[in-house]
Amino acid sequence: MRVARVGALLCAVLAQRALAFDLLDAWRATLEHDAAYAAAAAEYRAGQEQGAQGLALLLPQLGLTSGQSRASQNQRSYADDPGRRLKNRTHSNGVNLTQPLFDVARYANYRQGLIKQDIAEIEFKNAQQQLMLDVASAYFAVLLAQDTLAATEAAKRAMWNRWQQAISEMELGSAMMTDVYEAQAGYDNARADEIQGQSELELARQTLARLSGLDALQIKPLNTRMLLQEPEPATLQGWLDLALDASLKIRGKQRAWALAQQGLLEKRAGHLPVLQFNAGYQETKNSEPDNRLPGPARARGTTLGLNLTLPLFSGGSTQSHVREAAARLDGARDQMEDARRQTREEVRRAWLGVSNGAALVRAQEQRLISARSKLEATRLGREVGVRGNLDLLRAEQDYSDVLKQRANARYRYLTAKLQLARAAGTLDETILRQANLALGPADASP
């Protein structure tokens, strides 16, 4: 019976581990689950049709026509003649062909279609990279909340032990009431921090679950020893040069500026002539016979021609549209420059987060070692009587704070690496896979 229980427990543990997921699993699940990403993909597919729609304006337009009409009239030879009612049915069929030969507005619309196709692709890639960063940030937020809560719970247990110990010592006469109050205050603070930490953890799990659809309880933690790597390129200027060339924000504004240029060309075409080639074939059949031929009257004919349209005056509408398009072009140029400035700022901020973040993680690791040594020395000092209860409470609180700050520094460093790639426009699954290497066995003794 006992063996069966142990076997069932082992199977449950293995099942729990099998359900655990890492950062890559969360990302791939998000691609299938997130509705906003699905909407962005649909917008991308719709935008890819803009090029074909623009090209269609330059190709021949072919159409069929068919019509049928009926007419009747009374015909009399003299006043007393009752006359007769004549009826005539006409049926016509035809085919028409139109081919633009010179139409600057249509050509500008064709170029706009190609540019809109490029913009749709850039916007989809931008949404994909932003979603990747959001998933990673949500994943690391859950781990940070877990580590913070674990440190708080450890501090709460230590504060509870100090409180109970202070009560026992006061009953024996070796401690004062102030020691009990101090220990109780430390425990109450830790309890309040625990409640806040539980709320933050639940909110972080909900955010990750909303994006990926996965149960955030089954999440792989950060590795015990995290490898701190220098970014590539290794200099800030290298990242700035890369961002100016690959940033999706800059590329999107550049294409928007090109779109505004074609919009101005389209409006200026309102002053230019339009030349079209027309061809047609028409067949008409009347029910009334031709006096010269037996049977119903038939007519067939073809037409070939060139149509030239030259606008002369439109009430000032064309000039107004040209001025509007020129103003929009100026605005697109300014937005492009603003995108460059914003990208430089984002790259610098993320670069500092990576370069200084690595140094901060190392400093927090050393600080944790010092805080642990201080806590152990304070415990020993209290046992021999050279340190008091308040000293031990402060040392335990300091150790808990350093644990939280170390966890915050580690996750901020990992997020900054992804933010740097996002700002430069190079964030992809390969970089996400590198970040995923930081996940592994949990740190059993922080």
Buried (B, 14 or more C-beta within 10 A) or exposed (E): EEEEEEEEEEEEEEEEEEEBBBBBBBBBBBBEBBEEBEEBBEBBEEBBEBBEBBEBBEEEEEEEEEEEEEEEEEEEEEEEEEEEEEEEBBBBBBBBBBBBEEBBBBBBBBBBBBBBBBBBBBBBBBBBBBBBBBBBBBBBBBBBBBBBBBBBBBBBEBBBEBBEBBBEBBEEEEBBEEBBEBBBEBBEBBBEBBEEBBEBBEEBBEBBBBBBEBEBEEBBBBBEEBEBEEBEEEEBEBBBBBBBEBBBBBBBBBBBBBBBBBBBBBBBBBBBEBBBBEBBEBBBBBEEEEEEEEEBBEEEEEEEEEEEEEEEEEEEEBBEBBEEBBEBBEEBBEBBEEBBEBBBEBBBEBBEBBBBBBEBBEEBBEBBEEBBEBBEEBBEBBEEEEBBBBBBBBBBBBBBBBBBBBBBBBBBBBBBBBBBBBBBBBBEEEBBEBBBEBBBEBBEEB
